[in-house]
Structures are given as C-alpha cells and as structure tokens.
Amino acid sequence: MTEQERIESIRNAVANNNAQVSNRLANLMAELKAEKLAEDLILEHGLLDATKSEITDEVSALASSQDKAEEDDDFDNDENLRDMQAISPLMRAIFEEDKSIA
C-alpha cells in the first residue's frame, strides 16, 4: 500500500467514525481553540489597550488583596512584627536557673 493509499484509508476511517467525545475533552478542545485564537489575535494586531473598566477592576482587586494582607499581619502574632529581643518571663526564668547551676 502506498503512502497516499494509507492516508486515504485513514481519512475514510476518520470520516466514517461516529465516536462521541467526553464533555471534559470537548471543553478542553474549546479552551485550547480559544487560547489559539487569542494568541493569533495578539500576534496579528499586538496587545490591545486596556479599557477604563479593566483598570478599575484591577485596582479594586489589588486594593482588596492589600486589605487582606493587612488583616493577616497579626496572624498568630507573626514573629516579624514582634520584638524578638524581648524574652518572656518563663524563658527568662529558665535562663536564670541555668546560670545558677553552672
């Protein structure tokens, strides 16, 4: 069988196949096609200018993440926010006991 005949045989098998694809595969294919179209658009026309609403959305997202970071600063009395030179009374007692033993 020549290469052309093999290709034609494969083409006929694919054309006559009534196989169903799973929803996951169909969704993946649609997503990949959308990404390819977006990539082709950017390659052909360059990056598009941001709209006012996109800028506003990004600013609000950044502001909310900054607020969230400020709320998380006191999580478990973060050691970066504590005076690490200060020793708790319990630790001071332990170290003072060690000095008296030596």
C-alpha positions as CSV (number, residue, x, y, z in Angstrom):
1,M,0.0,0.0,0.0
2,T,1.4,3.4,-1.0
3,E,1.6,6.3,1.4
4,Q,-1.2,8.0,-0.5
5,E,-3.4,5.0,-0.1
6,R,-2.7,4.8,3.6
7,I,-3.5,8.4,4.1
8,E,-6.8,7.9,2.1
9,S,-7.6,4.9,4.3
10,I,-7.0,6.9,7.5
11,R,-9.1,9.8,6.0
12,N,-12.0,7.4,5.3
13,A,-11.8,5.8,8.7
14,V,-12.0,9.2,10.4
15,A,-14.8,10.3,8.2
16,N,-16.9,7.2,8.9
17,N,-16.2,7.2,12.6
18,N,-19.2,8.4,14.7
19,A,-17.3,8.4,18.0
20,Q,-18.5,10.7,20.8
21,V,-16.1,12.7,22.8
22,S,-16.4,13.2,26.6
23,N,-17.5,16.6,27.9
24,R,-14.1,17.1,29.5
25,L,-12.3,16.6,26.2
26,A,-14.8,18.8,24.4
27,N,-14.3,21.5,27.0
28,L,-10.5,21.2,26.7
29,M,-10.7,21.4,23.0
30,A,-12.9,24.5,23.1
31,E,-10.5,26.1,25.7
32,L,-7.4,25.3,23.5
33,K,-9.1,26.8,20.4
34,A,-10.0,30.0,22.3
35,E,-6.4,30.3,23.5
36,K,-5.1,29.8,20.0
37,L,-7.5,32.4,18.6
38,A,-6.4,34.9,21.3
39,E,-2.7,34.2,20.6
40,D,-3.3,34.7,16.9
41,L,-5.1,38.0,17.5
42,I,-2.2,39.3,19.7
43,L,0.4,38.2,17.1
44,E,-1.5,39.8,14.3
45,H,-2.6,43.1,16.0
46,G,-0.3,43.4,19.0
47,L,-1.5,43.9,22.6
48,L,-4.8,45.7,22.9
49,D,-5.1,48.9,25.1
50,A,-6.7,48.4,28.5
51,T,-10.2,49.8,28.9
52,K,-11.2,52.0,31.8
53,S,-13.3,49.2,33.4
54,E,-10.4,46.8,33.2
55,I,-8.2,49.2,35.0
56,T,-10.8,49.9,37.6
57,D,-11.3,46.1,38.2
58,E,-7.6,45.6,38.6
59,V,-7.2,48.5,41.0
60,S,-10.1,47.2,43.2
61,A,-8.6,43.7,43.1
62,L,-5.2,44.9,44.2
63,A,-6.7,47.1,46.9
64,S,-8.7,44.2,48.3
65,S,-5.6,42.0,48.4
66,Q,-3.7,44.7,50.2
67,D,-6.5,45.0,52.7
68,K,-6.4,41.2,53.1
69,A,-2.7,41.3,53.7
70,E,-3.1,43.9,56.4
71,E,-5.7,41.8,58.1
72,D,-3.4,38.8,58.0
73,D,-0.4,40.7,59.5
74,D,-1.4,39.8,63.1
75,F,-1.9,36.1,62.4
76,D,-0.5,34.2,65.4
77,N,1.5,37.3,66.4
78,D,3.8,37.0,63.5
79,E,7.4,37.0,64.7
80,N,8.3,39.6,62.1
81,L,6.0,42.0,64.0
82,R,7.2,41.1,67.5
83,D,10.2,42.4,69.4
84,M,12.4,39.3,69.2
85,Q,14.9,40.8,71.7
86,A,12.4,40.6,74.5
87,I,12.3,37.4,76.5
88,S,9.2,36.1,78.1
89,P,9.2,35.7,81.9
90,L,9.2,31.9,81.6
91,M,12.2,31.9,79.3
92,R,14.0,34.4,81.5
93,A,13.4,32.1,84.5
94,I,14.8,29.1,82.6
95,F,18.0,31.0,81.5
96,E,18.5,32.4,85.0
97,E,18.2,28.9,86.5
98,D,20.9,27.7,84.0
99,K,23.3,30.4,85.2
100,S,22.8,29.5,88.8
101,I,23.5,25.8,88.0
102,A,26.8,26.5,86.2
